[in-house]
Amino acid sequence: MLREATIVDADAVAMMVLHELERRQYRQLRRVSKEQLSQLLFVGYHQPDFRYGYPQAHVYQNQGVAVAVAYGFPAAREATLDNRWTALFARLQVTPPQHPVVQPRAQPDEWYLDLLTVNPRYAHKTYQQKWFDEWLMGETIHRARQSGQPVLGMDVRPGTGIASLAAQFGFVATSRRRFDRQTYLHLRYPLT
């Protein structure tokens, strides 16, 4: 069952986001231990204006546990979500990075898919004859259509699983971007 995330999903969602951020290998987060980052994500999850807070998340629940999560929001909302890391780093008594951990990426006409990930234990399982990530992507596209934005946008590193999944759904690369010394493709999917 896909539903909006709630406070009670904090443990499961924080761990999925932690694994995804580790895969992305952000240099700004290297000075933070895995335990500190886990704590940061758990505390941040409870903050409505944190990029990975519960209001921006939808989870797929299996037997009462969140096993997949998609984070997305309209582009206009992104400015209020970035730069919320500083207070969390201060709370952990860790010097915050000089640059934002996640830079603004959404284009003005987009509903932006920031993160889509599945708990590794469920990565090779299906729901309604689709892989969890395929099913969650389809539901995310549906949710983005309901927002009224004309385009769904996302950034991916070339050659990753999420890049392949986006290609299967018909996303088109419109530009290359550099962030944290890594190349990303900005993908767009028309919603109208």
N, C-alpha and C positions, 0 to 999 in steps of 0.2 A: 504494500500500500504506500503510495506517495502522499506525503503530507508536509505542511509547514513544520519546520523544526521548532522545538520547544526547549525550555531550560533543562528538562530531564535528559535530553540527548547529549548533554555537554561532554561526558566521558567518551562516548563512541565517536562523536563528530570531531572532537579535538584530536583524537588519535588518527583518524583518517586524514585530517588536514596536516597533521605533523608528518605523516608518511609522504604526502604529496609535496610538501615544502622541502623535505629531504631529497626527493627525486629532482626537484627543480634546482637544487644546489645554489640557493641565493648566498652570495658572499657575505652580505650584511648580517646574516644569521649564523655565520660560522663561529663567532666569538661566544655564542650562547650554547651551553650544553643542551643535550637532548632533553634532560629533565627540566631545565629552565624554560626551554621552548615549549615543552608540553604544558608546564604551569602557565606560561604566558598565554597560550592558546585557550586553555581552560578558563582562565580569568577573563580573557578577551571575549570569549564566546557569550558571556553573560552581559556584555556591553552592547546596547543596541546600535551604537555608531561605529563599532569596530568592524573592519572589513570582513572578518570571519566570525561576526556575531550572529546569533540565532535568527534575527529578522531577515537576513539576506539568504538564508538556507532553506532548502527543501531536502527532505530525507526520504529514502526508501526504507520502510520498516519491514523486517522479516521476523516473525515470532516475537514481536515486542521490542526488537533491538534495531537501531539504525545501522544499516549495512552499506549504504551508499549516500552520498551527499552531492548536491549541486548548489553552488553559490552564484547568484546573479542579481543584477539590479539595473535600473535605467541609468543611462550615462549621467544625467543631471544629479543623481544621488552620489556618484563616485567622489566628488569633491568633499563631501562630508565624511567619507569613509577612510580615505588615505590619511596618513599622518596621525593615526590614532595609536600607533605603536609606541610613541615616545613615553606616554604616561605608564604604559604597561612595563616598558623597560625600567623606568624609574621605580616602579613598585617592586621589581625584582632586584633592585639595586645594581643594575647592569648599565654601563654607559651605552646610551642609544647610538645607533649608526648615524653617521653624518648625513647620509642621504636616505630618503624614504625607502623602506624595505620593498614596497610595491609601488611603482610609479603609476600615475594616472595613465590609463590605456584606452578607455572607451572613447569612441567618436560621438559627437553630439546627437546623432540620429539613432544610436544603438541602444538596445537592451544588451548588456554585456555579461557574458558567461565567464566568470573569473576562475572557477574551479569546478571540476567534475571528477569525482573519484569514488572508487568502490573499495570496501574493506578487502584486503588481499585474500582472506579466507573465502570470499564470495566471488572473486574475480573470474573464475571459470565455471560459474553456475548460471543457469538460465531462469528467466521468468517469462511466462507466456511465449515460449519458444524463441526468446531473444536473450542475448547476454545482458547482464545487469546494466553495463555501461551503455549499450545500444538503447535499451528501454528507457533509461534515465535521460539520455540525449533527446529522444523523441518527446518525452514529457517536458523537458526544458524548452524545446522549441514551441510546444503548445502553450506553456506558461508565458513565454516571451511574446507570442502572438496576442495573448490576452492583455498585455501591457499597453498596446496601441503603438509601440515603436515600430518603424518600418523595417528595421534590420536587426538581426542578432549578430553580435561581434564577439570574437575571442582571439586570444593570442596563444600560439603553440610553438614549441620547438620542433623544427623539421625532423621527421623520422620517428617521432614518438607515437605511442598507441593512440593518444587523443587526437593527434594529427591525422592518423589513418581513419579513425572513427569519424571525424569531421568531414573528411573527403567522401566517405561512404554516404553521408547525409547531404552532400552537395554544397558544402561551404567552399568559397572561392578565396584564394589568397589575393589580397589587394596591396599589401606592402610588406617590406622587411623592416624590422626594428631591432635595435641593439639595446639590451638591458643587462646590466651586471656582467658585461663581457660575453654575453651569449646572444645568438641570433634567434629572433622570434619571427614568425609569420603572423600578420594580422589577417584573420579570416572573417568573411562576412557571409551571411545567409539571409536572403530577402524573405520577409515575413508576410508581405502582401501579395 
